[in-house]
Amino acid sequence: MWFKHLYLYRIHEQQLLSPEQMAVILDEHRAKPLGNADARRLGWAAPAGRLGGGQLIHEIQGHRLISALRQERMLPASVIKEEVDEQLAEIVATEGRKVTRKEKTALKEQVTEALLPRAFVRSQKIDLWWDTERQLIGVNTSSRARAEDVLDLLRESLGSLKVTPLSTQTLPIRAMTTWLKDAGSRPADFQLGDNFELKAKGDDGVVRARQVDLDSDEMQQLLESGRQASKLALSIEGQLSFILHDDLALKSIRFGDALIEEADHADDGDDALARLDTDFILMAGSLRTNVERLVEWLGGETQREPSA
């Protein structure tokens, strides 16, 4: 259950319910199988699955783990188009007339409704980490839209949820560009990786590369031309490595070997639920420490007011 990606949000003025109270509320929005006419559905699922007895919340030392299950029927547009085209051709052949745009739209809706029950269902579990002491939420997904969907579900379940994307005084794109330009500006306890993306202000496109020397003359020439770093691989003292994006998202997260070994050597026997708790508390502790360190490198947090 180690997070691979992270979108971070600051919580504002949220009443903290006990795990028991929250579990009851979330249960009203528990994930259910898709109905024949449902294209997609999002609901809460047990982080440990059946092994956890259906428990919707795991809380350890102020850290909460919650999981959402996203179900979506995979119905390619090409399949719908093929069926619609066949029926349109049959109408033209049998009735000898043109089909109006309104009829085509209605036919497409009918075909979609008929094919949905036979479409393959894809399921995706999205984990959410809630640091109740720091009033911080992190969503393990590679998509901002997916993270917002999970927060919308949490807002609907709780009745209200005021959150804003975590933001810093120094924009990540500015800090990353400075770190690439000036080796002396880099924090002492981090290292640059070998993965980056540079954006140009004009229409010169994007430059991406891996396994390159970020302090090379070629890199400096690109930066001097006005390009800015929109993605940059970073490593923090062997504890955590990730690709920092210009919206403060952390992608391709990898935890240090020492932390993984600590989890592997934990005395949890064959208890899968105990193993989940061990992994989660070690991961959450590392994320808390290193997110705070990253925010400090970026000049501290910006105070933002949630929208109504």
N, C-alpha and C positions, 0 to 999 in steps of 0.2 A: 504493500500500500504506500510505498515511498513516492512522494509527489514528484512528477516530472516537469510540471509547469506551475506557475503561480501568478494569479492576478490578485492584487492586494487592495483592500478597502478599509477606510477608517469609519468606525461606528460612532454615531452622534446621539447622545441622550437616549440610549436604549435601556429600558427596564430589563434587568437580568432575571430571567426565570430560573428556577431550579431545574436540574436535568429531568426530574420526574414530571414537573409541570410542562416542560417543553416537549417531552416525549408524548404526552397525551395530546397536545395540540398538533404535533407533526403527524400523529397516527391518523388524524382526520384527512390527511392529504397523502396517505401512503400510496405507493405505486400499485396500479392495477393493470391487468392484461388489457391490451388494446381491443376495443370493440371492432366489429367488422367495418364500421363507417369511420373509424378514427384514423387520421393520417399520422398523428403524433401525440404523445402524452408525456408529462413530466411529473414525477411523484417521488416521495421519500422512500428509501430502501435501507435495510440494515447494513451498516458498513462491513460487518463480519458475515453477512449472509445467514444461512441457516445455522451455522456454527455458533452464532451469537444469540440464538433463540429469538430472532426477530427484533432485537434491541436496536432502536433507531439512533441513540446517542451514546457515545463513549466519552466520558470526561475523566481526565487525569490531571491533577495539579493545575487546574484552571484552563486547561486546553480541552476543547470539545471537537469531536470528529462526527460529522454528519455526511450522509451520502444521498445524492439524488440519482434516480434512474430515468434516463431519457430513452423513450422508445419511439421509433419512427419507421413507418412503412416505406420501403424502397421501391418506388414506382417511377422508373426512368421516363423522362419526357418523350424519348424516342418511341417507347412502347405505346404510350397514349397516342402519339401522332400517327403511328402506323395503323392503329385500330380506327382512329377517326378518319383517316384518308380512305380506308377500305369502305367504311360506311358512307362516306361522301360520294365515292365513285359509284356505289350501288344505287344511291338516290338519283344521281344524274342519269345512270343507265336505265333505270326503271321508270322514272318520272319525266325524264327529258327536260329538266329545268336547272337553273342555277340555284345554288343554296345561299341564302342570305347570311350576312355576318352574325346576326342574332341567332340563327339556327345553328351555325357552326359552334358558337359559344355554348349553347345549350347542349349540343351533341358531345362536346368535349367534357362538360360536367357530368353527363350521363355515363360516358365511357370511364371516366376517372372513378366514379362511384361504383361502377360494376367491377372494375379491376382491383380496387383497394383490398377487398377481403382476401384476394389471392396473392397479394404482394408480400415479399419477404420482410420480416421485421428485424431491424437492427437495434440493439440495445447498447447503451453506453452509461457506465457509472461515473458520476462526477463527484469527487470528494470535496468537502468544505472543512477547513480548519478555522476554528473560532477561538482566538486568544482572549478569554474573558477579562484577564487582568490588564492587558494592553489595549483592549477594545479594538481589536484588529481581526479582519476576516481575510482568509486567503482561499482562493478557489483553484483547484487542480484541473486546469483545462488549457488547451492551446488557443482557445478562441475567446475573445472579449464578449462576443454575443452569447456564447454558452454560459459564461460566468454571470452575465446580467440575467439570463433566464433563471439560473438557480437562485439568485438574489430576489428576483421577482416572486418565485415560489416561496421563499422564506418570508418575504414581506406579506404575501397573501396568507400564509399559515399563521404568522404572529399578529396580523392585523395592522402592523406598522413596522417599518425598519428604515431608519435614516442612515444612509451610508454614502460616502463619496470615494472615488478612486484615490488611493494614496498618492500624494504629490509632494514634491520637494522644492526647496528654495532655488536650487540650481537645476535647470532642466537636464535630464539624462543625456540628451543629444549634445548639449554644450559641455558637460563634464567629460563624456567619453571622447569628444574631439580634443579637449585639452589634454587628457591623459595620453592620447596618441601623439600629440604634438610635442609635449614637454614631459620627459621622463621624470624630472624633478617634482612634478605636480602629483605624481601617483602616490596614493597612501602606502605606507611602509609595509602593511600586512596583506597586500594583495598582489596578484600577478596577472598580467595580460595573457589571454589565451592566444590561439592562432586562427580565430574565426572572426570575421568582421563584415560589416556592410556600410558602405559610404553612399550618401545621397548628395546630389548636386542641387543647387538652388534653381538652376535653369532646367533645360530639357536635355541635359547630357546623360540622363539615365542613372542607373545604380551600379555600383561596383561591389561585387561580392568575391570573397576568397577564403580559402582555408589553408592551413599549414604553410603560412608565410611568416616572414620576419616583419613584425609590426613596426620595428624601428629602422627599417631599411630606407634608403634614399628614395626609392620608388614610392613608398608610402608617404613620405614627407612631401613629395611633389604633388601627390593627389590632394593632400590636405591644404597645401599652399594654393591650389587652384580653386579653393573655396568649398570643397566637399566637406560634409560633416558626418560623424559616425552615428548611424541610426541603430546599429546592433554591434555588440562587442562581447567577446568571450572573456570572462573573468574567473579567477580562482582566489578563494580566501583561505590562506594559510593551510591548505590541505583539508579544510573542513567542508568546503562547499564550492562547486564550480557550476557556472551557468552562463547563459547568453543574456545579457541585459539589453532590453529593447528601449526605444525612445519614449514609450508610454509607461515605463517602469515595470513592465512585465518581465518575469524571469522565466526563461525557456530552457529546455534541455538540461534540467537540474541533475547534478550528480553529487551524492553525498560522499564524504571522505571515507577511505578504507577503514580507518580506525573506528569510525562510528558504526559502519556496517559490521565490523568484527565484534564490536561490543554487543550489538543486537544478536548476532549469531551465537555468542557465548552466554547469553542470558539464560538463567535457570528457569525456563518455562516448560520444560518437559515436552510432551506432545500436545499440550493444550493450545489449540489454534487461537482461541480468544485471548489467552495470556500473551501469545506471541504478537498478536495485533496490538495489544496495549503497549507492549515493550517497544515495538517499532514506532508506534505513534508518538509516545512521549519523547523518545530520543530524537525523532525527526522534528517534532514541534519545538523542542528546546533549541535545536540547531537553527531552525528557521527564525525563531524569535531573536536570538542573539545576532545572527548575521543580517537579518533585515534591518535591525536597529543600527548595525554598523554601516550598512550601505546608505541608509538615510542620513547618517552623520556625514559620510563622505560627500553627499549631495547637498550639504549646507543646512540640513535639518528639514523638518516637515513644514509644509505650507498649511496654514489654518484655512480650511474651506468650510463654508456653510452649506448644508444639504439643501437641495431644491425642494419646494413644497410638493 
